[in-house]
């Protein structure tokens, strides 16, 4: 790897990290999940010599949706990506997704963490009620 390539890769990672930290700090209520961020680089040539190099991080398109929780019987407004919507649907809905997802993946989203605890409590109450009904028969 040449010296210029090493400099370019260092600039790419540095600019990418800065942009990613800006995205994550400004969008605390955004539910991106494992949606990939695209990084594009462009070299501008002048007389066969590379003069400037630009790095751009493309953010995924966001949609505003209201997802319905079956256990809590309420709609939750979220700002998320289409990739995450498909993933939530594949998991079986918002309640199943929250129950399957570990807490470390929901760290920046306090609303979803609190909703996850509510869903867990409601699920336990319903299972206890079903056991009481079965024992009463």
Helices and strands as residue ranges (DSSP letters): H 3-26, E 30-31, E 38-46, E 49-58, E 62-69, E 74-81, H 82-91, H 94-100, G 103-106, H 110-136
